[in-house]
């Protein structure tokens, strides 16, 4: 009887080891940096409705994710500084005024702070790699830069004072984590962000204007599984 029991245990052991095992959820902190790319009207660099004259700029992000094998939740906070293209803006004034007088443009940067929450869908981990989609909604605070345009003949012909605007944000991203060990890994993120913000312009007919500020982020960084002991 003991021999039979031992034989049965030996036969059953391989079958038990291939049964689906419950995968513990991961609690992950991540930090990354990269570049922000303006999209749509925000990137337009000629005089038209809603043109933003925005160029590339740096982006910084911190995130928290909690997920199992396929589904999870996530949140993030990010800061973006996007350059205003003074050269393109001045060229448009030179073209519009047909060379009358000398134009000079000075401007700061657009700045955007986003607070996002949502959920993730991911593939099961393979070769220490996770691929996931992130869907977020949230709130953004944007800063319009100081903008001053002067003409040698007319004087000041356009000005906007630096001021803050706010708006809802919708975001969708692709994230790839590669785990170096059970605790630490590296990440690559690509995100599309849809946002529109209102700003004050005392020289405008109604005193304010709405600006689409859609942009994409491409970041690299690191991730840390908080549910494993430190090495």
Secondary structure, 3 states (H helix, E strand, C coil): CHHHHHHHHHHHHHHHHCCCCCCCCEEEEEEEEEEEEECHHHHCCCCCCCCCCECCEEEEEEEEEEECCCEEEEEEEEEEEEEECHHHHHHHHHHHCCCCCCEEEEECEEEEEEEEEEEEEECCCECCEEEEEEEEEEEEEEEECCEEEEECCCEEEEEECCEEEEEEEEEEEEEEEEECCCCEEEEEEEEEEEEEEEEECCCCCCCEEEEECCEEEEEEEEEEECCCCCC
